[in-house]
């Protein structure tokens, strides 16, 4: 009997006799995510200066993380990152859970989010009576301490830096998903036991396209890819709108230009995206030898 199966990672439908499967696109993207995360993690651990204007890898991270900035599933990571960044830039080394509640409005519990920041050694947690206190690690202070963000003119820069931290955390979640397989699948290791499917699908299209050395894509190509994976037209429209906002200081800098061609929008990647993906291809090729 032929069953309609769904890819565990992206939700692509497939007729198959197997119990579960991971589609070819997700399999290849998983390899790419693992290499990108390991490169980012090494940089974050070892570098003394964290600057997206001098590191194309960090620029890729910041430019990519805009995709789910307002998504309810992932917005908590941006809000925590912005809060920690602000405190660290003011020379403060800790923040109480009560203060965080005043700073951030969310219906989600803190525990799963805190755990990710802890695992990446950005914070440690001290438990006190009836509350938790976030202690900023040297790693977090080192990053945020590069800047003094005290005026309204710094809002754009602060947002950009928060995208790096949030992007680092979200990439770590994708790294966890990337390591899942049909035989090893445990959502309890993910925050709130949820796969960030929208982020996974959108980045899979954008990164994989460039990874295959294709420096442009059309709106129709994007529509077909995400629609097959049941991404809503509203969500797709928000992504298209963000891709048109080509301002790397405030939104994204993945796209160099877009133009109307044969009645549809055609997007071209920034040169640095193609260079970074070439570097990833070489690393993955070396691993396969």
C-alpha positions as CSV (number, residue, x, y, z in Angstrom):
1,X,0.0,0.0,0.0
2,X,1.4,3.4,-1.0
3,X,1.3,6.0,1.8
4,X,1.6,9.7,1.5
5,X,4.6,10.5,3.6
6,X,5.9,13.9,4.8
7,X,9.6,14.9,5.1
8,X,10.5,15.1,8.8
9,X,12.4,18.4,8.3
10,X,10.5,20.5,5.7
11,X,7.1,18.9,5.3
12,X,7.4,17.9,1.6
13,X,4.8,15.4,0.7
14,X,5.9,12.2,-1.0
15,X,4.3,8.9,-2.0
16,X,6.4,6.1,-0.4
17,X,6.1,2.7,1.2
18,X,8.6,3.8,3.9
19,X,7.5,4.9,7.4
20,X,9.5,8.2,7.3
21,X,11.9,10.0,5.1
22,X,14.1,13.0,4.8
23,X,14.0,14.6,1.3
24,X,17.1,15.1,-0.8
25,X,16.9,18.9,-0.5
26,X,16.9,18.6,3.3
27,X,19.7,16.0,3.3
28,X,21.9,18.3,1.3
29,X,21.0,21.4,3.2
30,X,21.7,19.5,6.5
31,X,25.3,19.1,5.4
32,X,25.5,22.8,4.5
33,X,24.0,23.9,7.8
34,X,26.5,21.8,9.8
35,X,29.5,23.3,8.0
36,X,28.2,26.8,8.3
37,X,27.5,26.4,12.0
38,X,30.9,24.9,12.8
39,X,32.6,27.8,11.0
40,X,30.5,30.4,12.8
41,X,31.0,28.7,16.2
42,X,34.8,28.5,15.7
43,X,34.8,32.2,14.8
44,X,32.7,33.2,17.8
45,X,34.8,31.1,20.2
46,X,38.2,32.3,18.9
47,X,37.9,35.8,17.5
48,X,38.5,38.9,19.6
49,X,36.5,41.2,17.3
50,X,33.0,40.4,16.1
51,X,32.1,42.7,13.2
52,X,29.8,41.8,10.2
53,X,31.5,44.6,8.2
54,X,34.8,42.7,8.2
55,X,33.7,39.1,8.4
56,X,31.6,37.9,5.4
57,X,30.5,34.9,7.4
58,X,29.0,37.0,10.2
59,X,27.5,39.2,7.5
60,X,25.8,36.1,6.0
61,X,24.5,35.2,9.5
62,X,23.2,38.7,10.2
63,X,21.7,39.1,6.7
64,X,20.0,35.7,6.9
65,X,18.5,36.0,10.4
66,X,16.1,38.8,9.3
67,X,13.9,36.1,7.7
68,X,11.9,35.2,10.9
69,X,12.6,38.4,12.9
70,X,8.9,38.8,13.6
71,X,7.9,35.1,13.7
72,X,6.3,34.3,17.0
73,X,8.2,31.0,17.2
74,X,11.6,32.7,17.0
75,X,11.1,36.4,18.0
76,X,12.0,35.5,21.6
77,X,15.6,34.9,20.6
78,X,15.9,38.3,19.0
79,X,14.4,40.0,22.0
80,X,16.7,38.2,24.5
81,X,19.7,39.0,22.2
82,X,18.8,42.7,22.1
83,X,18.3,42.8,25.8
84,X,21.7,41.1,26.6
85,X,23.5,43.3,24.0
86,X,22.1,46.5,25.6
87,X,23.0,45.5,29.1
88,X,26.5,44.4,28.1
89,X,27.2,47.6,26.1
90,X,26.3,49.6,29.2
91,X,28.9,47.6,31.2
92,X,26.4,45.5,33.1
93,X,27.1,41.8,33.6
94,X,23.8,40.4,34.8
95,X,20.0,40.7,34.4
96,X,17.3,39.3,36.7
97,X,14.4,37.4,35.3
98,X,12.0,40.1,36.6
99,X,13.9,42.7,34.7
100,X,13.7,40.5,31.6
101,X,9.9,40.2,32.0
102,X,9.6,44.0,32.0
103,X,11.9,44.3,29.0
104,X,10.3,41.6,26.9
105,X,6.6,40.7,26.4
106,X,6.2,37.0,25.6
107,X,3.8,34.2,26.5
108,X,6.6,31.6,26.2
109,X,8.5,30.2,29.1
110,X,12.1,31.3,29.5
111,X,13.7,27.9,30.2
112,X,14.1,26.5,26.7
113,X,15.5,29.8,25.4
114,X,17.9,30.2,28.3
115,X,19.2,26.7,27.7
116,X,20.3,27.6,24.2
117,X,22.2,30.7,25.3
118,X,23.8,28.6,28.0
119,X,24.9,25.9,25.6
120,X,26.5,28.4,23.4
121,X,28.3,29.9,26.5
122,X,26.8,33.3,26.2
123,X,25.2,33.2,29.6
124,X,25.2,31.2,32.8
125,X,22.2,31.0,35.2
126,X,22.2,31.6,38.9
127,X,19.1,30.5,40.7
128,X,17.9,32.7,43.6
129,X,14.7,32.5,45.6
130,X,11.7,32.7,43.3
131,X,13.8,33.9,40.3
132,X,16.7,33.3,37.9
133,X,19.6,35.7,37.2
134,X,21.3,35.7,33.8
135,X,25.1,36.2,34.1
136,X,26.8,37.4,31.0
137,X,29.9,35.3,30.1
138,X,33.2,36.7,29.0
139,X,32.2,35.6,25.5
140,X,29.1,37.7,25.5
141,X,30.7,40.7,27.1
142,X,33.6,40.5,24.6
143,X,31.2,40.7,21.7
144,X,28.9,43.5,23.0
145,X,31.7,45.4,24.7
146,X,33.1,46.4,21.3
147,X,30.4,49.0,21.1
148,X,28.8,51.7,23.2
149,X,25.1,51.8,22.3
150,X,23.6,54.7,24.2
151,X,22.0,57.1,21.7
152,X,19.0,56.8,19.4
153,X,21.4,56.9,16.5
154,X,22.7,53.5,17.6
155,X,19.4,51.7,17.2
156,X,20.2,50.5,13.7
157,X,23.6,49.2,14.8
158,X,22.2,47.5,17.9
159,X,19.5,45.8,15.8
160,X,22.2,44.6,13.4
161,X,24.3,43.2,16.2
162,X,21.3,41.6,17.8
163,X,20.7,39.8,14.5
164,X,24.2,38.3,14.8
165,X,23.5,36.9,18.3
166,X,20.0,35.7,17.5
167,X,21.3,34.3,14.2
168,X,23.9,32.4,16.1
169,X,21.3,30.9,18.4
170,X,18.9,30.1,15.5
171,X,21.7,28.5,13.5
172,X,22.4,26.4,16.5
173,X,18.8,25.2,16.5
174,X,19.1,24.4,12.7
175,X,22.3,22.6,13.5
176,X,20.4,20.3,15.9
177,X,17.8,19.7,13.2
178,X,20.4,19.1,10.6
179,X,21.8,16.2,12.7
180,X,18.5,14.5,12.9
181,X,17.8,11.5,10.6
182,X,15.0,9.0,10.0
183,X,16.5,6.7,12.6
184,X,17.4,9.5,15.1
185,X,14.6,12.0,15.6
186,X,14.0,13.6,19.0
187,X,12.2,16.9,19.1
188,X,12.6,17.1,22.9
189,X,16.1,18.4,22.2
190,X,14.7,21.4,20.4
191,X,13.4,24.5,22.2
192,X,9.6,24.1,22.8
193,X,9.9,20.8,21.0
194,X,9.4,22.6,17.6
195,X,11.3,22.5,14.4
196,X,11.6,26.1,13.1
197,X,10.1,25.0,9.8
198,X,9.7,28.4,8.2
199,X,13.3,29.4,8.8
200,X,14.5,26.0,7.7
201,X,12.6,26.1,4.4
202,X,13.3,29.7,3.5
203,X,17.0,29.4,4.3
204,X,17.2,26.1,2.5
205,X,16.0,27.8,-0.7
206,X,18.2,30.9,-0.4
207,X,21.4,29.2,0.7
208,X,21.1,26.1,-1.4
209,X,20.4,28.2,-4.5
210,X,23.7,30.1,-4.0
211,X,25.5,26.9,-2.9
212,X,24.7,25.4,-6.3
213,X,26.5,28.5,-7.8
214,X,23.3,30.1,-9.1
215,X,23.6,33.8,-8.5
216,X,19.9,34.6,-9.0
217,X,16.4,33.3,-8.6
218,X,12.9,34.4,-9.7
219,X,9.9,34.9,-7.5
220,X,8.2,32.0,-9.2
221,X,11.1,29.6,-8.4
222,X,10.8,30.7,-4.7
223,X,7.0,30.3,-4.8
224,X,7.2,26.7,-6.2
225,X,9.8,25.6,-3.7
226,X,8.1,26.9,-0.5
227,X,4.5,26.2,-1.7
228,X,5.4,22.5,-2.1
229,X,6.3,22.6,1.6
230,X,3.1,24.3,2.6
231,X,4.5,27.7,3.5
232,X,1.5,30.1,3.3
233,X,1.2,32.8,0.7
234,X,1.2,35.4,3.5
235,X,4.5,34.2,4.9
236,X,5.9,34.0,1.4
237,X,4.8,37.6,0.7
238,X,6.6,38.8,3.8
239,X,9.8,37.1,2.6
240,X,9.5,38.7,-0.8
241,X,9.0,42.1,0.8
242,X,12.0,41.7,3.0
243,X,14.2,40.6,0.1
244,X,13.3,43.8,-1.7
245,X,14.4,45.9,1.3
246,X,18.1,45.8,0.4
247,X,19.6,47.6,3.3
248,X,22.3,45.5,5.1
249,X,22.4,47.9,8.1
250,X,18.8,47.5,9.0
251,X,17.3,44.4,7.3
252,X,19.1,42.1,5.0
253,X,22.1,42.4,2.6
254,X,21.8,39.0,0.8
255,X,20.3,40.6,-2.3
256,X,22.2,43.0,-4.5
257,X,19.4,43.9,-6.8
258,X,16.0,42.9,-8.1
259,X,14.3,43.7,-11.3
260,X,11.1,42.9,-13.2
261,X,11.9,40.4,-16.0
262,X,9.1,38.9,-18.1
263,X,6.5,40.1,-15.7
264,X,8.1,38.7,-12.5
265,X,10.7,39.7,-10.0
266,X,14.2,38.4,-10.3
267,X,16.6,38.6,-7.4
268,X,20.4,38.6,-7.6
269,X,22.7,37.7,-4.7
270,X,25.4,40.0,-3.3
271,X,28.8,38.9,-4.4
272,X,30.0,38.0,-0.9
273,X,27.2,35.4,-0.6
274,X,28.5,33.5,-3.7
275,X,32.0,33.7,-2.4
276,X,31.0,32.3,1.0
277,X,29.0,29.4,-0.6
278,X,32.0,28.6,-2.8
279,X,34.1,28.3,0.4
280,X,31.4,26.0,1.9
281,X,31.4,23.8,-1.2
282,X,35.1,23.4,-1.0
283,X,34.9,22.4,2.7
284,X,32.1,19.9,2.1
285,X,34.1,18.5,-0.8
286,X,37.1,18.0,1.4
287,X,35.0,16.2,4.0
288,X,33.8,13.8,1.4
289,X,37.3,12.7,0.4
